[in-house]
Amino acid sequence: MNSKEKPVVLIVEDNPADVLTYKKCLGRSFQLETLLSGDEALGVIEHLKPDVVVLDINLPGISGYDICKVLRTRPLKDYIGIVMITASQDPESIEKSLFFGADAFGSKAQVIFQIKALVKSALRIRSTMKELNDVNTKLQRANERLKKLSLTDELTGLYNMRFMARQIRNEFKRAERYQKPLSMIMLDIDNFKRVNDAYDHLTGSYVIAQIGQEISDSIRLDIDYAARYGGDEFIIVLPETDLQGAWIVADRLRAKVAERSYDNGHHSVQVTISLGIATFEGSSKNMQNVEELTRTADNGLLRAKEQGKNTVVALQLTSNTHKTAS
């Protein structure tokens, strides 16, 4: 129902005598608008925003049935009650009216006794439809939240590893099929235990969340994938990205983290990250499977730790020979 004092009822009727009857029956309870043709009605309904439309079936130009069909294409949130009125009470008219979406049907011969009750019935149906739309909207939002929770890590907003493991395999198969490169970055926060020991776990969680945001800001959100691997460790997958491209992403991320102080209002913390890169070159000549890609990226991360941290190491596995880029 509109936020006005009275519900708005639009009467579409080409007979002035019938219009006068409607006004006598409905004028005290409803705000009335009247039009003589269906074409006029379709042109002004968006502006008038009626709660109920009372339609004569036989109108000049477009018929009441056709108007009813058009109104029932509107979304549920914009539902309008419809009362169909005709001079005939033949079963076919009643069936067609209800089939095309009328909420109530009345005869002109009995309209003086019926019309107010019919309009109130249409208003109740409209109210029920509005409530149903609200429930559907809430359910959709709840389902979206549940879907997001099932795919993402609650602390960082990045994907969780359940989703990521499946996605990595899909991307590896795609890279192999189309002979495209696929890069993976493994990273974690250097000396993170010291952050928890020196401050508290809330500060540690804040830092992890902020690193997750830094990662989100550093990748192509519609192409790349990033997940929290566990604890303070993360994984990034870069489809159609060679070693050089992955290196640029990794080193830019490393520099951003090193330059920033993470302040949660209680403590200000500076941290660094170490990163390992592995690249599948689009052919099984350098890597056989996802496990080998992941293991190589993880070995790169370990090598970065050994080299003093706050660094990036790329390991390429070719004929069982590791090559380090730094």
TAFEN-V677156 format. One line per field, one symbol per residue. burial: + if it has 9 or more other C-alpha atoms within 8 Angstrom, else -. A space follows every 50 residues. Layout:
# TAFEN-V677156
burial=???
This chain:
# TAFEN-V677156
burial=-+----++++++++----+-+++-+++--+++-+++++-++---+----+ +++++++-+--++++-+++--+------++++++++--+---++-+++-+ ++++++++--++-+++-++-+++-+++-++--++--------------+- +++--++++++-++---++-++-+++--++++++++++++-+--++--++ --++++++++++++++-++----++++++--++++++++++++--++-++ ++++-+++---+----+++-++++++++++++++-++--+-+++-+++++ +++++---++++++++++--------
